[in-house]
């Protein structure tokens, strides 16, 4: 039977079961547990009662945790196992509604693939990388692993290209795509501090938008040292030219002076500062690490 017809038949069957569910009728847990499990399934398939389904959900919940933990063991730490269990619960719910007692298959055997499938579907929806990129990444890895086993060493890019049967440009594109499949959570632990406090990735990332306090302090001290003993006009020329990065012409317009006069004063200031700071040159040498 074609897959489309199988899906259509399953959908119709699930719809009929949803319509046949009896939400008003209630069976106590004690009464359900006193019945043989086969009779409970027969009763549920006859009525699709809400209280019986809740009993099955509670009974087979450990299967959800078991399958979630097995998948979680192969995933990075950024994935939350609670999210996997939530997806697995929907798989269990669908398995309970679709289970057919006449097939003579244990429910535990039948529901496990449904639970795993629901979890994997949830992981695919959470994945920010397109499936084509994942496929290309796996293609590169398989080719490298195969060549490593054949050659006994790491293969060269040319050997991987020949193995994949693509040209150089196509290999570069595949390699570039496969290299962009990693993601790191900024909330994950970076290391354990001496005080026992957890240090996260976000705590150790350099923020280029923030000024370094040490650099700002040094900048302020240097400005005060250079401008000490200068007149107001000379101080403004130094500050505007070196710290505000204005041109001689712009400084002249600001101070109502000609460009040549600003240049003349600038040369005079430099000569005086050179003589003044010559004996302090060691203070401006970089510190050896």
Beta strands, then each sheet from edge to edge (+ up, - down):
strand 1: 189-192
strand 2: 198-200
sheet 1: 1+ 2-
end
